[in-house]
Amino acid sequence: MSEYEPGSDGFNYDGEGVQTQGDFTVPEDIYLLKVERVKPGKSKIKEDGTGGYPQVVVDFKIAEGPRKGFPISFHYVTFLPKTHKAAGMAVHFLKCIGQPWEGTFKVTPGAWIGKTLQAFLEAKEYNGTKNMALKWVKPDPAVELEDSPF
């Protein structure tokens, strides 16, 4: 298989035997997760039908234990207006990874890489495939968060 070159017409890939449906899960439990990759972007659309809200797609790996290295992909952190009832979810995520979260601040997704947090992972099914999703998050108990109220 060759690497994709920007501007090219594509590349060859052998997909024979690749699992596309099934069960990509670990037991539902609390895990320590490490941020491996972030991809800033925008949510699909706002409630008024215009553009999207700032959003970061986060990929994790389980950081310790017998499931160490298991990937947890596509966790969406969406920065909703502060008047939105779910706006606190993004702020809570930032608190958990020790990032700025009070007042006016700059969100720097690149600084999230390598940060850890605890999360309860639950199995979710979508189009016949089971994957793991974060049900809740809290700070890594081994990391002392500066200026944190908890």
FIBALUM-97089 format. One record per residue (C-alpha): x, y, z; residue number from 1. Coordinates in pm, 1 decimal. Layout:
<torvexs>
X  Y  Z  NUM
...
</torvexs>
This chain:
<torvexs>
0.0  0.0  0.0  1
132.6  343.2  -86.0  2
93.3  664.1  109.9  3
-164.0  917.8  -6.6  4
-6.4  1218.4  -172.2  5
-211.1  1540.0  -161.1  6
-324.9  1632.6  -509.6  7
-302.6  1274.3  -635.2  8
-589.3  1071.0  -776.1  9
-583.2  834.4  -480.4  10
-397.0  524.4  -369.5  11
-426.5  144.4  -359.3  12
-551.5  -34.7  -49.8  13
-624.2  -401.2  27.5  14
-939.6  -420.9  241.7  15
-983.1  -799.5  222.9  16
-1054.0  -945.4  565.8  17
-1088.3  -608.4  740.2  18
-1362.6  -620.1  1004.0  19
-1624.2  -352.2  933.9  20
-1900.7  -455.5  1172.0  21
-1908.0  -626.6  1503.5  22
-1806.2  -561.2  1858.5  23
-1519.2  -317.6  1920.2  24
-1561.3  -296.0  2295.9  25
-1400.0  -345.9  2633.2  26
-1594.5  -421.3  2951.1  27
-1800.0  -123.3  3068.5  28
-1603.0  28.5  3355.0  29
-1398.8  328.0  3472.0  30
-1074.3  372.4  3277.6  31
-787.0  617.8  3275.6  32
-774.0  768.9  2926.9  33
-495.0  962.6  2758.2  34
-566.0  1214.3  2481.5  35
-388.0  1089.6  2169.6  36
-524.4  1312.6  1894.6  37
-742.4  1620.3  1855.1  38
-908.6  1760.2  1548.5  39
-1057.8  2109.5  1577.1  40
-1355.0  2191.3  1359.0  41
-1719.2  2290.8  1375.1  42
-2037.6  2106.5  1464.3  43
-2280.0  2036.9  1180.6  44
-2519.6  2327.9  1231.4  45
-2647.5  2563.3  1498.2  46
-3007.0  2557.5  1617.7  47
-3084.6  2850.7  1387.2  48
-2965.2  2651.6  1084.6  49
-2647.1  2853.3  1029.8  50
-2279.8  2745.6  1049.8  51
-2153.9  2530.5  1332.9  52
-2029.3  2570.9  1686.0  53
-1658.3  2531.3  1761.4  54
-1592.4  2163.2  1824.6  55
-1295.5  1935.8  1890.7  56
-1298.3  1565.7  1806.1  57
-1083.9  1380.8  2060.0  58
-930.3  1035.1  2026.5  59
-805.6  859.4  2339.6  60
-623.9  540.9  2432.4  61
-670.8  353.7  2757.0  62
-363.5  455.1  2956.8  63
-315.2  166.4  3198.7  64
-424.3  -180.2  3300.8  65
-491.0  -492.1  3095.3  66
-672.1  -288.5  2825.2  67
-384.2  -38.9  2787.8  68
-361.5  95.1  2434.2  69
-724.6  23.7  2340.6  70
-844.4  314.7  2122.6  71
-1149.0  523.5  2207.6  72
-1227.1  739.9  1906.4  73
-1457.1  1022.6  1812.0  74
-1541.3  1194.4  2140.4  75
-1690.8  1532.7  2049.2  76
-1632.9  1837.0  2272.3  77
-1863.7  2112.2  2145.9  78
-1838.6  2469.5  2271.6  79
-2198.0  2587.6  2290.6  80
-2305.9  2942.4  2382.4  81
-2291.2  2995.2  2759.3  82
-2670.7  3038.9  2764.9  83
-2719.9  2684.3  2627.0  84
-2815.3  2431.3  2895.9  85
-2538.5  2190.7  2781.6  86
-2259.8  2454.2  2763.5  87
-2111.5  2324.8  3088.3  88
-2013.8  1993.7  2933.4  89
-1718.9  2143.8  2742.8  90
-1613.0  2349.6  3045.8  91
-1623.4  2035.8  3264.2  92
-1407.4  1850.6  3009.9  93
-1151.9  2133.4  3016.9  94
-1145.9  2128.7  3398.5  95
-1086.8  1752.9  3396.5  96
-778.1  1783.6  3177.7  97
-639.9  2084.9  3361.5  98
-697.8  2341.9  3087.4  99
-818.1  2703.1  3123.5  100
-1193.4  2716.7  3173.4  101
-1289.1  3030.3  3366.7  102
-1384.8  3367.8  3221.4  103
-1260.1  3446.1  2871.9  104
-980.8  3216.9  2755.7  105
-828.3  3069.3  2442.8  106
-907.9  2704.2  2373.0  107
-585.7  2534.6  2257.6  108
-668.4  2175.8  2154.9  109
-304.3  2093.4  2081.2  110
-230.7  2137.9  2452.9  111
-477.0  1857.7  2529.2  112
-253.2  1587.9  2377.9  113
-102.1  1371.1  2649.0  114
-352.9  1486.0  2914.3  115
-532.3  1217.9  3112.0  116
-873.6  1185.1  3271.3  117
-1096.3  918.3  3417.7  118
-1402.2  813.8  3222.8  119
-1677.4  561.0  3250.1  120
-1689.9  383.1  2916.3  121
-2012.5  229.0  2793.3  122
-2086.8  30.2  2480.0  123
-2296.4  205.3  2217.0  124
-2427.2  54.8  1897.2  125
-2443.9  244.7  1569.5  126
-2527.6  84.5  1235.1  127
-2465.0  -265.7  1369.8  128
-2125.6  -187.7  1521.0  129
-2057.0  -158.9  1892.9  130
-1801.5  96.0  2008.0  131
-1711.2  254.8  2337.3  132
-1837.2  600.4  2436.7  133
-1762.6  821.8  2734.8  134
-2061.9  833.0  2968.6  135
-1895.9  1070.3  3216.9  136
-1552.4  1212.7  3286.9  137
-1365.6  1334.2  3593.2  138
-1005.9  1439.3  3661.2  139
-725.1  1186.5  3679.5  140
-687.6  1139.8  4057.6  141
-307.8  1117.8  4020.6  142
-288.3  1466.4  3866.5  143
-317.2  1768.8  4092.4  144
-513.2  2031.9  3902.1  145
-410.4  2390.8  3963.9  146
-686.4  2640.1  4044.6  147
-950.7  2369.6  4038.0  148
-1252.9  2395.7  4267.1  149
-1260.2  2019.1  4331.3  150
</torvexs>
